[in-house]
């Protein structure tokens, strides 16, 4: 049994080495054959090798040969998106992940990199929606809680700075002006700051983050100010 196992491992290593030595043009017919035989995992694995060798030719093969109903389509889209993200081709990676999510909209392992790309591309509001969807599927997702907690904290903090700045312009505020300031501060504490607090406390329960603790301390100071 040990000899047979050794032979099997040796064969696998030789086969892998043979594939890595092949050109994309040599690999593509093997992918087509695997697809024709409905060997979806084999086709996906071969496509992975092809993508690493030549993205452009792999993309062309995908567009020309992979139908929307092909069972291997999702995994191949993932390979394209992963490669583009890894090589910092963020715009193209985002296109692939968005198409991938049309096939599997509730797959957390696809939603997370898509949300990360939205952050990188400056699509903060889209990232918020993506991370909120992730939390609806996985309440303990650390990345989602970190992003949403910080998103609401910075939103609230920006609004508070504007509120403080406008209030300080008034040398002698009237009762109505003071009441308006206090009401707006209380509103921030019970809305954006409260949302930030809930998510950052979740972060602390999942991971001992010193940054999350510092932000929670800042929120606590605002709460004390609001309760004066």
Secondary structure, 3 states (H helix, E strand, C coil): CHHHHHHHHHHHHHHHHHHHHCCHHHHHHHHHHHHHCCCHHHHHHHHHHHHHHCHHHHHHHHHHHCCCCCCCHHHHHHHHHHHHHHCCCHHHHHHHHHHHHHHCCCCHHHHHHHHHHHHHCCCHHHHHHHHHHHHHHCCCCHHHHHHHHHHHHHHHHHHHHHHHHHHHCCCCCCHHHHHHHHHHHHHHHHCHHHHHHHHHHHHHHHCCCHHHHHHHHHHHHHHHHHCC
